[in-house]
């Protein structure tokens, strides 16, 4: 109950503070505003890869090799082929999923020739 009340207070404060605060939240939160508000509206069931850490995820940058990423995050949960991906991506790899096929924190990298070309972090609503 207290957690929900605090979430509502935070939501009201964020909305009433306007675009400046929302912009700051987007830069601060890996999942943006949805990642802060989402769990209060739609609880998550995220499962991460065994060695995944949020600190490590924040270190990953576009242009890194997948070998560098694996040294930081460990092996991904799933690697898959991408046809016609953005930025010429040919491979996708995920470090999180939802076992209940519901709301979760998405952590996906797209790569081309073993170099990261896209990084996806979002609170996925299902």
Long-range contacts (C-beta under 8 A, 24 or more apart in sequence): 3-40, 4-40, 7-37, 7-39, 7-40, 8-40, 10-36, 11-37, 11-40, 30-54, 30-57, 30-58, 30-105, 30-121, 31-105, 31-121, 31-122, 31-123, 32-122, 32-123, 34-122, 34-123, 34-125, 35-105, 35-122, 35-123, 38-103, 38-123, 38-125, 39-103, 39-123, 42-102, 42-103, 42-125, 43-103, 44-98, 44-102, 44-103, 44-104, 44-105, 44-123, 45-98, 45-99, 45-100, 45-102, 45-103, 45-104, 46-96, 46-97, 46-98, 46-104, 46-105, 47-77, 47-96, 47-97, 47-98, 47-99, 47-104, 48-95, 48-96, 48-107, 49-73, 49-74, 49-75, 49-76, 49-77, 49-95, 49-96, 50-74, 50-75, 51-75, 52-95, 52-96, 52-107, 57-95, 57-107, 57-121, 60-109, 60-116, 60-119, 61-116, 61-119, 62-116, 62-117, 62-118, 62-119, 63-115, 63-116, 64-115, 64-116, 65-114, 65-115, 65-116, 66-91, 66-93, 66-109, 66-111, 66-114, 66-115, 66-116, 67-114, 69-109, 69-116, 76-109, 82-110, 85-110, 85-112, 85-117, 85-118, 86-110, 86-117, 86-118, 87-112, 87-117, 87-118, 88-112, 88-117, 89-117, 89-118, 98-124, 98-126, 101-126, 102-126
